[in-house]
Structure formats: structure tokens, C-alpha cells
Amino acid sequence: MKIIVVGAVAAGTSVIAKARRNSETVEIVAYTSGGDISYSGCGIPYYIGEDYIKRGNLTPRDAEWFESRFNMKLNTNHKVISVNKENKTIEIQNELTGDIFEDSYDKLVITTGARPRKIEFNNENIFYIRDIENGDRLKSFILEKNPKKALIVGSGYIGLEMAENLAHRGIEVTIIEMSNTIGRVDADLSLYLEKYLAKKNVNLILNDKIKTISEDGKNITTFNGKNIATDFIVAAIGVTPNVEFLESAGIELGKNGAIRVNKYLETSLTDIYAAGDCATSYSLLTGEETYIPLGSTANKMGRILGDRLTRGTLEFKGILGTSIFKVFNMAFAATGLSELEALNRGYSIEVIHNIKSNATEYLETSREMIIKAIADKKTGKLLGVQILGENGVDKRIDVFATLLSFGATVDALFHLDLAYAPPFSTTKDPVIYTGMILNNAINGKNKIITPKELNEKREEFLVIDVRSNLQYNAAHIDGAQNIPLENLRDSLKELDIHKKIAVHCNKGVTGNMGQNILLNSGFDAYNISGGYSNYSILNKNK
């Protein structure tokens, strides 16, 4: 059997490696555009921003090494331009000589990845970040031209990682984003990140887009009337699957124009398979088709496909879209459904905000993180989590992703036996505390109200602030009544038993104590999610 693999970065090389591990007799031939294989695309922003990171760190293997290790033929700088499904042949163009020739296959694997979406303008000072050659071009420009200002179009993961790395080089950074929030970050957590970027002197322009670019690419106007001076532009507005060469073959495409595959990574065409950023995926939670191109998913799909092509039994079980990025000292991570995605799918959801330290507070490595968790009120199942913080975010998101993978309900989180020592966690880990809050809200008596919900129903609630008089006088929710927790029991007779009460402290713990006092005294009491700290950010109060 002869397998031809088209594309040799993440998914393609994983297919080859697994297929060869399973079989010494199968013939494997690969064609890939460009001269680099199996490179770290996710490392490009750091390669651009840090001199100690060399090109070779991102391209640890070349075609010669790969051919020797896996006993196959890997043709770099060769682009597949068409597929003949009837004859089971492909047409290939040598990118260096222009020569065109054919090759035949028994099984054809498409792992061509995706390319950056282009903005509407062309200019030599516009850069895209996708492969190492793009990274080389931008890094050389920075080192040779010594630019002072940069404009980043798009606030997704690559855009924010580029912002950090350009700032490290002393470049003044402006980010423009057509949405009213940052990237795939939920609106409430986006506000936290916006405030953080402002502290880092990153100029963030939301809900706007470029209208004009001058001929030299250094003067930009926006549709909202802003003028931006820059020395160069980095466009990071997403990617488009590389599938055009398959159009004449009549392959079925799915979400975002990616190749539709099933759990065996089969396409609509016999003996043609696809994996990685050029292929669709599906949600582990809902079963719906999705397109979330990530290197981790590409590698997983590649291994599964290499196994199946050599009589293995692995199946692709879907993804949660688990992802993480770092911008300066802050990390943001997400897994599962966002709040909007859950609502759009008809879930009745419980939303909570848990502000906790990653480690015991007296340690200098201790930093607060905010965990936003979403669960299904009907089943109690966890649906999605987003976390923003400086330390410990990666550890927690991986625990939540594991819980989601196995369909955990919120009551199970409290019973997790997680590692504890002061440098690594608090005695009740933030993951466990998140489960406690959700379980109390869904299965217990401690109802939660988010700042957004409170604002929408403000007239229905008496707001009681159980913080100290000093904290209340410094800043408080408009119309809130200050009753410090130690005075709350003595003040119950002054409260209207028929009025809904939204109680809060600074972050939630003392508010919960106040809520219990009120509930046990017959009041209909809600705890404000994340306390005043969360409310003030979401309402842009200082």
C-alpha cells in the first residue's frame, strides 16, 4: 500500500510517524510546500521577540532526518495543485523549478493546514504570522529597520502574543479589533484583560477597523475616525484552510470551509483522508461540527489517522477547544463552551466567578486568578471554564478539561483529591472551590447572581454590602446598604423579608457567610458572583 501525505508540519508528520511505527511495509511519500517541516508555528511570536530563541529551535528536524528516521520520501518545496479521485493521482508542482508532474496513491492524506486570512490592503510593511519564513521576514525587518511603533490587527492569541514580544523589543504597540471584546475571551473577562493591557501601555482599540492605509503603510485611519501612526502592521485576524486544490475533486467542505471528516478522519471521497488545520472537528460536549485550529489537535488527529491507515483502531473523539495564551505576565485559558455558546445551544446555565489565589497568600508567588465557570442547571454538568491570572492558570484549566472530557457534574469537583502544599495551591484548591460554589447554586440553597443579572434586575433587589465601613466608603455599588457582617444578625429585623436581597463582600467568601445568615433567617438571598471586586471591573468602576 502506498500512502501519499500532502503537508508535513504537525498533522502530516504525526501521520507518517505513527504509520511507520505500525508498519514496516507500507510505502510513504510526502509533499509539502516550503522548505521547513514539523516546525513550531506557535513559537514564532517568541522567536521574533527574543534573540536567544534561534530559528533552529523552531525547526529541530529537516527532511533528510525525517526520511532516515521513518524510511520514507519527503519532498519539500513541492505543492500539490490538483487531485484526480478517479485515477487516484495527484498533480504536483516543484516550487523551485516550476516543473509539474504526477504521482499515484492508494491512500491520500490531506494535512495542508491553514494560512493567514488577509486584510483588505497590500503593503510591504504588512506582515502575517504563520510559518517560519514569515517569522524570518518580520524579525529581519525589526532588526534592520529598528521600528518604534507597530499596529496589530486582531486581538486573538497570536495578536496578543505578538503584542508582548514586540513590546519586549521596545516597540510601542497598538491593537485594533473589530469586535467589542478581546479575541475569544468572554465579555466579562475581556474587561479584566483590557485593564491589564492598559497598565502595560498597550493601546487597545475595540469595535473599530482600518478604513485607509497610506501608500507607505505608516498612516492609518479607522472607520471611527481615529488616526494611527505606525512603522509596520502585523495582521492576525484568523486563518483559512488550504483546500483550494481539492475543489475540482468535489470534496465535501464543512465549517469555515474546512474539509469535513468523520471520527475515522475519512472525507467524502473514497481513500482520501484529512487531519489538522485543514479539517473540521467536532465538540466533545455537543457533537456539533466545529473548526478550532490548534497544534495540539493537529498532532492528535495525525496520530489517529496514521494508526487507522495501518489497521489500527483509534478514533477521533472530538475536542473541547482547550487553549491558553500568555500576554506579558498574564495567562488566559479556556475549555468547553463559552457563556454565549451555551445559551445559543439552549442550555439553562449557572454562571459563577471565583476569585482565588493560585497558592497560599503569604507566598510571594501567590497571585489572584479569576475563574469563570458555566454549568447546566438541569443536569449539573460542567459546560465550560475560562481563567485569567498570572500563576497556576495552566494547571487548573487542564483539570477542568479533564473533568469536561469525562462529563463531570459539579458535585464531583469537591471530592477531587488534588495536590496541596503552600507553594502550589490553597488548602481548598480554586478548582474545588469552583465546584463548591456551583454545587451550592445548582443543588443547594446558595443562589448566585452575576453583576450583569443584577444590573438587569436592579429594581427587584436590595443590595447589602457586608464589607467594613472603610471598604464601603472607599467605593461601593450605587444604592447598596452597608451592614458589616458582624452587625448583620442584629440588623435583620430592619430588613424587608419580602424583598430579594443581593449580598456581597469583596470577592465572595464573606458574602457567602452573609447569604447563609439571611437564608437561615427566612430571606430570599443571592450572593453576587465574584463580589464587589468583580462587580467593579464589569461596571468599569475604579
Salt bridges, closest charged atoms under 4 A:
ASP36 OD2 - ARG55 NH2 2.94
GLU50 OE2 - HIS168 ND1 3.46
ASP51 OD1 - ARG169 NH2 2.54
GLU67 OE2 - LYS73 NZ 3.57
ASP103 OD1 - LYS2 NZ 2.51
GLU120 OE2 - LYS209 NZ 3.94
ASP136 OD2 - ARG55 NE 2.75
GLU164 OE2 - HIS168 NE2 3.89
GLU164 OE2 - LYS326 NZ 2.43
ASP186 OD2 - LYS372 NZ 2.83
ASP188 OD2 - HIS353 NE2 2.85
ASP188 OD2 - LYS372 NZ 3.04
GLU244 OE2 - ARG115 NH2 2.73
GLU252 OE2 - ARG260 NH1 2.63
ASP271 OD2 - LYS88 NZ 2.71
ASP271 OD1 - LYS107 NZ 2.71
ASP277 OD2 - ARG130 NH2 2.55
GLU288 OE1 - ARG345 NE 2.55
GLU289 OE1 - ARG260 NE 2.62
GLU315 OE1 - LYS263 NZ 3.66
GLU339 OE1 - LYS372 NZ 2.60
GLU368 OE2 - LYS507 NZ 1.97
GLU390 OE1 - ARG367 NE 3.37
ASP429 OD1 - ARG396 NH2 2.76
GLU460 OE1 - LYS500 NZ 3.36
ASP465 OD2 - ARG467 NH2 2.80
ASP465 OD2 - HIS504 NE2 3.57
ASP524 OD1 - LYS447 NZ 2.73
